[in-house]
Amino acid sequence: MAIHLSAIKRARQNEKRRLRNLHIKTTVKSSVKKVRVAIEKKDVEGAQKALLKVIPLIQKAHSKGVFHKNTSDRKISRLTREVNVLKTKAA
């Protein structure tokens, strides 16, 4: 356990950040799952709506430092590509 005041404060800060990051990650994961479920059901409209909601969440996670830039870009790219493939198959 931390003894110095600065180490105690650092432990407090790390715990707050860990909980914040955990909340953001689970929110993003839940939203991504909604997109993937809509894709599995072949629901083009639902997948597009869910995608438009998840993209800002992923970008916000990047801006908060939860995701690396390449990670957030990769997630957005893959989801967008899957929705676009679904659209072309439906058309």
JOHUJO-V875308 format. One record per pair of residues at least 24 apart in sequence whose C-alpha atoms are under 7 Angstrom apart, sorted by the first residue. I is the first residue (numbers start at 0). J is the second residue. Records with the same first field share a line. If there is no record, write none. Layout:
I=J ; J
This chain:
20=65
23=60
27=53 ; 56 ; 57
38=82 ; 85
41=85
43=85 ; 86
46=82
47=82
